[in-house]
């Protein structure tokens, strides 16, 4: 089976967000062909990393999983240009998909944002392929819960229409969230269409990890590894660190590993609170996480 996956933020092995690479590698081992369409723009460092000057798109192979890197409009932080970046991926991925003469059996549109999923639907019509919808974030509900949109906003209204349209058109709805079916079925979607496929663990990544020797250090370390974004609410952990420091519980340390739009403000917040029990580290490739 020839499978195309449209995920704006998909990452290769040396990058975060490797869900589709990991799944793709397993599918390739079972005899399937997998192509992942992703942006070459690093949305954590806000730089173009995959494409050279003048390149609009290119193909690279990672362990049999084919990546198609697409140039998208650059941006800095969570500003209006990020929406332009999303839309640039949405229309360019259709254009690039049309350049490839092959016909995929299945096209999976994966949110973070729904525009990528809509592009997957359009390409499925062009290529006469089956269309699946993978739900990573519930748009617009996630934005409503975070206070980024109001229920009365016309943007919310438009996203509701697009959301329900894509749910209805999809042959299958894949969700990473274990109880997302409770939300989706309220929109009139049959539960039988929905399947939960959470992120898995590639045990081969543990190879070479030094075994724990059973020793205890002088401090109790709490480590966070992942994105430093608004949705991650890491300021709550910093407030906890401040409470412990005020109580002179100096044997507890908080270590943050990763990057994101909120990292600089979190570091500044930590300095303003004079937090001596907090440490920020640079992001590491996924295959280095277990060593960290």
PLY file of the C-alpha trace (Angstrom):
ply
format ascii 1.0
element vertex 292
property float x
property float y
property float z
element edge 291
property int vertex1
property int vertex2
end_header
0.00 0.00 0.00
1.22 3.49 -0.87
0.54 5.87 2.06
0.92 9.65 2.06
0.92 11.56 5.36
0.48 15.33 5.42
1.88 16.67 8.69
3.14 20.24 8.63
5.34 19.68 11.70
6.58 16.11 11.13
10.20 15.49 12.03
12.94 13.16 10.80
14.91 11.00 13.30
17.21 13.89 14.28
14.31 16.16 15.17
11.31 16.29 17.55
7.83 15.15 16.46
8.88 11.74 15.12
5.49 10.03 15.46
5.01 9.60 11.73
8.62 8.67 11.06
8.37 5.96 13.74
5.04 4.69 12.38
6.33 4.95 8.83
9.42 2.89 9.61
7.22 0.10 10.99
4.90 0.27 7.97
7.86 0.13 5.58
9.10 -2.99 7.42
5.72 -4.55 6.66
6.10 -3.85 2.94
4.23 -0.56 2.60
5.47 2.66 0.98
5.29 5.78 3.17
5.76 9.43 2.17
5.59 12.25 4.72
5.02 15.82 3.54
6.44 18.30 6.07
7.69 21.86 6.30
11.45 22.39 6.23
11.01 25.32 8.62
12.07 24.64 12.22
9.15 26.02 14.21
11.11 25.93 17.49
14.22 27.79 16.27
12.28 29.76 13.61
14.77 29.01 10.82
14.67 27.10 7.54
16.75 23.95 8.08
15.97 21.49 5.31
15.98 23.50 2.10
18.84 25.36 0.47
18.67 28.74 -1.19
16.20 28.71 -4.05
14.83 25.24 -3.23
11.03 25.10 -3.03
10.88 21.42 -2.10
13.03 18.30 -2.07
12.87 14.60 -1.25
15.02 12.79 1.32
14.97 9.18 2.49
15.25 8.14 6.14
15.39 4.37 6.70
13.04 3.79 3.77
10.59 6.51 4.87
10.40 9.20 2.19
10.19 12.81 3.38
9.09 15.63 1.09
10.34 18.90 2.61
8.35 21.96 1.58
9.37 25.60 1.90
6.88 27.62 3.96
6.66 31.29 4.92
8.94 32.10 7.89
7.65 33.59 11.14
8.76 34.44 14.68
6.71 33.36 17.71
2.95 33.05 17.98
2.06 35.98 15.77
-0.14 36.50 12.69
2.68 35.31 10.41
2.31 31.84 11.91
-1.16 31.62 10.32
0.42 32.65 7.00
2.98 29.88 7.53
0.16 27.34 8.01
-1.69 28.53 4.92
1.51 28.51 2.83
2.02 24.84 3.75
-1.62 24.05 2.95
-1.56 25.31 -0.63
2.06 24.39 -1.44
1.61 20.78 -0.33
-1.22 20.42 -2.85
1.02 21.84 -5.58
3.91 19.53 -4.65
1.62 16.51 -4.39
0.37 17.16 -7.92
4.00 17.16 -9.17
4.39 13.55 -8.03
2.79 11.40 -10.70
2.16 8.38 -8.46
-1.28 7.65 -6.97
-1.32 6.90 -3.23
-3.83 4.40 -1.87
-4.40 6.44 1.28
-3.78 10.09 2.17
-3.74 10.93 5.89
-4.20 14.56 6.89
-2.78 15.22 10.35
-3.63 18.29 12.39
-1.98 20.33 14.47
-3.92 22.73 12.21
-6.94 21.76 10.06
-5.69 23.44 6.88
-3.22 20.58 6.34
-6.11 18.12 6.71
-8.21 20.04 4.19
-5.26 19.87 1.76
-5.13 16.10 2.30
-8.83 15.92 1.40
-8.27 17.98 -1.78
-5.32 15.79 -2.79
-7.37 12.64 -2.13
-9.90 13.91 -4.66
-7.20 14.79 -7.19
-5.45 11.44 -6.76
-8.63 9.38 -6.27
-7.30 8.10 -2.93
-8.88 7.19 0.41
-8.88 10.03 2.94
-8.13 9.62 6.67
-8.14 12.39 9.31
-5.63 12.20 12.17
-6.62 14.44 15.10
-3.70 15.73 17.17
-5.38 18.93 18.43
-9.10 19.65 18.59
-9.60 22.79 16.50
-11.18 25.12 17.41
-11.82 23.62 20.88
-8.16 23.77 21.93
-8.01 27.47 21.03
-11.24 28.09 22.94
-9.92 26.28 26.02
-6.70 28.34 25.91
-8.64 31.59 25.61
-7.22 32.38 22.16
-10.71 32.45 20.60
-14.17 33.34 21.81
-17.29 31.32 21.12
-18.79 34.29 19.27
-15.82 34.80 16.94
-16.48 34.28 13.20
-13.15 32.44 13.10
-14.55 29.94 15.61
-17.67 29.59 13.48
-15.60 28.95 10.35
-13.35 26.41 12.06
-16.41 24.56 13.42
-17.75 24.20 9.88
-14.39 23.01 8.54
-13.93 20.60 11.44
-17.31 18.90 10.94
-16.83 18.83 7.16
-13.52 16.96 7.51
-14.91 14.54 10.10
-17.76 13.68 7.73
-15.54 13.27 4.67
-12.92 11.09 6.38
-13.24 7.33 5.95
-11.49 6.89 9.30
-10.64 9.32 12.11
-7.42 8.58 13.98
-6.95 10.27 17.34
-3.97 10.48 19.69
-6.29 11.47 22.55
-7.89 8.52 24.38
-11.29 10.16 24.97
-11.55 12.36 21.89
-14.39 10.18 20.62
-16.60 11.70 23.33
-16.05 15.12 21.76
-16.24 14.01 18.12
-19.42 11.92 18.46
-21.24 14.97 19.87
-20.82 16.47 16.40
-22.90 13.64 14.93
-19.97 11.43 13.87
-20.33 7.66 14.25
-18.07 6.21 16.93
-17.21 3.31 14.61
-15.24 5.72 12.40
-12.90 6.68 15.25
-9.77 4.75 16.23
-7.31 5.65 19.00
-3.62 5.20 18.06
-1.44 6.83 20.76
2.24 7.57 20.43
4.31 4.44 20.95
7.81 3.75 22.23
10.65 2.59 19.99
12.66 0.36 22.35
15.66 0.42 20.01
16.26 3.98 21.18
17.26 2.57 24.58
20.32 0.86 23.13
23.52 2.17 24.65
21.84 3.76 27.66
23.88 3.38 30.83
22.07 1.36 33.49
21.01 3.09 36.68
23.47 2.22 39.45
21.01 2.69 42.32
22.87 5.65 43.78
21.17 8.73 45.16
22.31 12.28 44.43
22.14 15.16 46.87
19.16 16.68 45.09
15.80 15.36 43.93
15.59 16.22 40.22
12.36 16.79 38.30
12.94 16.97 34.55
10.64 18.22 31.80
11.53 17.34 28.20
9.47 18.81 25.38
8.04 21.94 23.84
8.14 25.24 25.71
4.86 26.69 24.45
1.89 28.45 25.92
-0.18 25.26 25.94
2.45 23.50 28.08
1.85 25.94 30.98
5.41 25.63 32.29
4.99 28.82 34.32
2.97 26.68 36.76
6.07 24.56 37.39
8.14 27.72 37.91
5.60 28.92 40.47
6.01 25.57 42.24
9.79 26.01 42.20
9.34 29.45 43.79
7.13 28.02 46.55
9.69 25.31 47.38
12.53 27.82 47.35
10.62 30.12 49.69
10.18 27.16 52.05
13.96 26.55 51.83
13.45 23.07 50.35
16.75 23.38 48.54
17.18 19.69 47.71
14.64 19.84 44.83
15.74 20.95 41.34
13.70 21.50 38.17
15.39 20.89 34.80
13.78 21.98 31.52
15.08 20.46 28.27
13.70 21.71 24.97
12.75 24.81 23.05
9.73 26.77 21.94
8.07 30.14 21.58
7.78 30.70 25.35
11.30 29.62 26.36
12.85 33.10 26.49
9.97 34.49 28.55
10.17 31.50 30.91
13.90 32.12 31.42
13.20 35.80 32.09
10.40 34.87 34.51
12.81 32.55 36.33
15.43 35.32 36.61
12.90 37.85 37.85
11.86 35.40 40.58
15.54 34.70 41.35
14.93 30.96 41.06
18.13 29.11 42.01
16.52 25.65 41.75
15.71 25.87 38.03
17.91 24.99 35.04
17.15 25.40 31.32
18.97 23.21 28.79
19.10 23.14 25.01
16.91 20.66 23.09
18.40 17.29 22.16
17.62 14.84 19.32
15.00 12.27 20.23
17.54 9.44 20.23
19.48 11.31 22.96
16.52 11.79 25.30
16.98 8.58 27.26
20.63 9.41 27.90
19.61 12.80 29.24
0 1
1 2
2 3
3 4
4 5
5 6
6 7
7 8
8 9
9 10
10 11
11 12
12 13
13 14
14 15
15 16
16 17
17 18
18 19
19 20
20 21
21 22
22 23
23 24
24 25
25 26
26 27
27 28
28 29
29 30
30 31
31 32
32 33
33 34
34 35
35 36
36 37
37 38
38 39
39 40
40 41
41 42
42 43
43 44
44 45
45 46
46 47
47 48
48 49
49 50
50 51
51 52
52 53
53 54
54 55
55 56
56 57
57 58
58 59
59 60
60 61
61 62
62 63
63 64
64 65
65 66
66 67
67 68
68 69
69 70
70 71
71 72
72 73
73 74
74 75
75 76
76 77
77 78
78 79
79 80
80 81
81 82
82 83
83 84
84 85
85 86
86 87
87 88
88 89
89 90
90 91
91 92
92 93
93 94
94 95
95 96
96 97
97 98
98 99
99 100
100 101
101 102
102 103
103 104
104 105
105 106
106 107
107 108
108 109
109 110
110 111
111 112
112 113
113 114
114 115
115 116
116 117
117 118
118 119
119 120
120 121
121 122
122 123
123 124
124 125
125 126
126 127
127 128
128 129
129 130
130 131
131 132
132 133
133 134
134 135
135 136
136 137
137 138
138 139
139 140
140 141
141 142
142 143
143 144
144 145
145 146
146 147
147 148
148 149
149 150
150 151
151 152
152 153
153 154
154 155
155 156
156 157
157 158
158 159
159 160
160 161
161 162
162 163
163 164
164 165
165 166
166 167
167 168
168 169
169 170
170 171
171 172
172 173
173 174
174 175
175 176
176 177
177 178
178 179
179 180
180 181
181 182
182 183
183 184
184 185
185 186
186 187
187 188
188 189
189 190
190 191
191 192
192 193
193 194
194 195
195 196
196 197
197 198
198 199
199 200
200 201
201 202
202 203
203 204
204 205
205 206
206 207
207 208
208 209
209 210
210 211
211 212
212 213
213 214
214 215
215 216
216 217
217 218
218 219
219 220
220 221
221 222
222 223
223 224
224 225
225 226
226 227
227 228
228 229
229 230
230 231
231 232
232 233
233 234
234 235
235 236
236 237
237 238
238 239
239 240
240 241
241 242
242 243
243 244
244 245
245 246
246 247
247 248
248 249
249 250
250 251
251 252
252 253
253 254
254 255
255 256
256 257
257 258
258 259
259 260
260 261
261 262
262 263
263 264
264 265
265 266
266 267
267 268
268 269
269 270
270 271
271 272
272 273
273 274
274 275
275 276
276 277
277 278
278 279
279 280
280 281
281 282
282 283
283 284
284 285
285 286
286 287
287 288
288 289
289 290
290 291
